[in-house]
Amino acid sequence: MTNHLTVAVLGTGIMGAAMARNLASAGHDVRAWNRSRDKAEPLANDGVTVADSAEEAVRGAQAVVTMLHDGEAVRQVMASAVAGVERGAVWLQATTVGLDDLDDLASLARERGLVLVDSPVLGTRGPAEAGELVVLAAGPQEGRDRAAAVFDAVGSRTTWTGETPGAATRLKLVANSWVIAVTAAAGETLALAQGLGVDPDDFLAAIEGGPLDMGYLRAKTGLIREGGLSPAQFAVTTAEKDARLIVGAGDDAGVRLDVARAAADRLGRAAALGHGDDDLAAAYYASFGSEGAPAGAPDGGVDDTD
């Protein structure tokens, strides 16, 4: 097992920043880059070197982690950085991307002699900060020791899904389809209860302890009711992007995903109403539109500190 690595983290949003901190805490030499440098600057206090460019961050790195918004962002950033990456370096691609995107990234990795490990993660802000993400990984044996050293620092468990990149992304899309569907249903149920004048506590009491009860339902409705939607655990805009990737993957596989398509539209409406940076539970507001939620509904508790 490789104990110490030089690791470049490209993208220091909610997830990338937490991963960089945990890698530095585990004793790795970490260089971080973000398009908006001010978001990366605080990492210097945690022993992370903040680079001026992606190419500078990856120079000499044995492992490169990409944790960006989408496939296009990964393509652009790696295109600008790849000249600085040494051949044989392990590229841990953690951004949730589409399968077509991953094909393009795999081609880039082959051209530059990089070992690509498809490695999206399950988890949100809390698990990321605690180093308790679940890593879904697919990649060749030759990169697994270095990959494992990174994964052990940022996650509590790694599930290897095979040696061919793409298997982990397919699993991530399946998992996120469930997360998005459950959250959309939770918000819609709460909206219906409030629209009909039903006390949400009565609904929760009615299902308590039975097969319809669910911790995630209570967590997400709690965020809505308590105005805890910001800072986001999983932002509306990111969830919309993922929902549309899920719909596209279903279309390509000949599977019609009506719930995912409707959830993507709901998330898009919530973003248009000003909730794009809030937690995806804010899709709740898409039930009411521009006229606003009914009297007594939560106001969202928007917080601009993120």
N, C-alpha and C positions, 0 to 999 in steps of 0.2 A: 504494500500500500504506500502511495506517495504521501509523505507527511506535510511537506511545505511546497507551495506553488506560488508562482507569480500569476495573478488572475486579473484580467481586465473585465470590468462590469460596464457595459454600454447601456445606459438608460437607468436613471436613478429616481424613478417615480416611487409610488408606495412600495412596490415589491422590490425593485432594484436597489433602492437605498437600504432597505432592511437586509437584503442579501449581502450587500457590500460590507455592512457593519458586522454581520455574523462571520463572514469570511475573515475579516481583519481580526476579530476576537479569537478566531480559531488559529491564528498565527500565520496566515497567508499574507503575502505581499500583494496588496490590492490597489489597483489603479481604476479610477472611475471617471466616466465622462457622461455628460448630459447635454442635450441641445441647449437648454437654458442653464448656464453654468451656476447661477445663483442657487438652483435646487440641489446641486451637488456639493456646494461649498461646505455645508455643515458636516459633511463626512470627514473633513480634514481633522475635526476634533476627535474622531474615532480611529485615527491612524491610517486613514485612506488617503492616497495621493490623488488629487483632483487634476485631471489632464485638461489641456486646452483644446484638444481635438481627439477624435476617436482613433486616428492613426497613432497619435502619441500614446494613448492609453494601451493599445494592443502591442506596442513594440516590445519584444522580448517576453511576452506573456506565453505561458505554457497552456493556459486555458482562457478562453474568451466566453463570457456570458452575455447574451443579448436578451434584454428584458425591456422591450419597446412597445409601442401601441399596437402595431399591426405589421403584416407582411411587407407592405410597401416601405414602412419606416426601417425595417430590418434590412431590406435590399439597399436602400439609399445609404444607410450608415455603414454597412459592411463594404459597400462599393468604395466608400471614401477611406475606409480603414484597412482594407485587405492588403494594401501594399506594405503595411507595417507588420503584418502577422507572419511569424516564422512558419515554414512548411512543417507539417507534423503536429502543429498545435491542435488542441481539442477545442472545438467550437460547440458550446452548450447553448442550444437555441431554445430559450425558455418562453419566448413570446407566443401567445396563442395566435396561430396563423391558419390560413386555409391550406388544404392539401395541395392545391396548385402552387401556392406560395412556397410550400416546403420543397416541391420539385425544383423550383428555380434556385432556392438556397442550396439544395444538395448539389446542383450543377456548379454553383459558385465554389462550394467547398472542394469538389473534385478538381476544378481548374487550378485552385491555389494550393492543393495538397493538404487540406485541413481534414481533420477527423470530425465529422459532424455527428453530434449526439442530439437527437430530437428529445427535448426535455422540458415540456410544459409542467406546471405545478398546480396542485390543488391547495387552496388556502387563500386567506385574505390578509388584511393588515396585521391582525393580532398574531396568527400563526407565523407570518413572515418575520415579525419583529422578535418572536420567541425562538426562531430557528426550528419551527415545527411544521414546515410545509411537507406535503406529500409530493414527491417527485415521480413523474411518469417518464420513463426513459426508454429510448430505443437507439441502438448504435452498436458499432463493431467492438469486438473484444479488445482491440488494441488501445482504445481510449478509455476503458472502464476504470482503471486504477486512478487516473487523474480526475475523471468524472466523479468517482466515488468520494474523493477527497473534498470536492466542492459540495456535492450533495449532502455529505455528512455534516457539513458546517451550516447548511441552510435548511435542512429538513430533518424530520423524525423518521422517515421511511422512504425507501426508493422501490418502486415497482418497475422491474425491467420487463418490457413487452416484446423484445426481440432484437435482432441485429440490424434491421432495416429501418432507417428513419421514416416516419410516417405512422408507424403503429402507435406510438405514444400520443401523437396529435389526434389520431382517430379516437382514442380512449378519452382524451381531454374534451373533445367535442361532445361525446356521448355524456360525460359527467356534467358538463356545463349546460347541456340541454335540460337535464334534470333540475339543476340549480335555478335556471332562468324560469322554467315552467312553474316550479314550486313558489318562487318569489312572486311571479306575476299573479298566480292564483291567490296567494295570501293577501296581496294588496287589493285585488278585485273583490275578494270576500269581505274584507274590512270596509271597502267603499260601499258595497251593497248593504251591509249591516247599518252603516251610518245613513245611507240614503233612505232606508226603510224605517229608521228610528229604532233599530235594535241595538241594545247595549252590547258592544263587542265582548264584554266580560261574560255576558250570558252565553254567547256562542262558545267561548273558550271553556266555560264551565260545563257546557253540554257535551263536549267531546273529551274532556279531561280524563286521562288514563286509559282511553280506549284506542282502538286501532286507527282512528282518524286523527288522533293527537300527534303532534310532532314538535320537537324542540325548535326546528328551523322556522316553522309557522309562528311560534311565539316570539322568537327573536326578531323576525322581520316586522311583524305587526307591532311589536314593542318599539322598534326604531321609529316607525311612522307615528305612533301615538305619543311618544315622548319627545318628538322633534329631534331625534338623534341621527338624522340622515347625512350630516356632514360633520367631520370629514368622512369620506366614503370608505367602506370596506371594499366595495366592487362598484365602480362608478357606472352611472346610467349609460354614458357614451360608450364605455368599454363593453358593457353588457349588450348594448345594441349591436356593436360590431361583431361580437361573438355569436349573437343570435342569427345574424345574417350569414355568418360563416357556416353555422349549423344547417340553416335552410339550404344553402348552396351545396353542402356536402350531401344532404338528403336528396336533393334534386339529381345530383350526379349519380347517386346510388339507386335511383328509381323509387325513392321513398318520399311520400308526401307528408310534410311536417306542418300541419295546420296550426298547432299550438305554438311552435317556435316562430312561425311566420307572424302570428297575431302578437306574440310577445315582442318581437322586433318592432312592430308598428307601434305598440304601446310605449315602448322605451323611447322611440323616436319622438312621439308626441310629448312625453315627459321632458325630454331634452329641449324641445321647442318652447315649452312652458317655463324654461329657466332652471331645470333640475339636472342638467347634463353632468355636473360635477358631484351631485349627491349620490348616495348609495342607491343601487338598483331598486331597492324597495320603493323609491320615489316614483316608480311606474304607477303607483297608486293614484297619483294626480292626473294621469291620463284618463281616468274614469270620469272626470268632471270637465276637462277642457278649459277654455279661456274664461268661462263664467265662474270658475272657482268651485271649491269643495263646499259641501253644505255647512250650515252653521254648526259650530261645535267640533268641526273636524280639525286635526292638527295643522299647524302652519308650515311644517317642514323644518323649522329650526335652522335655517340656512346659516352657515358659519363660513366666513371668508378666510379663515386662518390656514387652510390647507395649501 
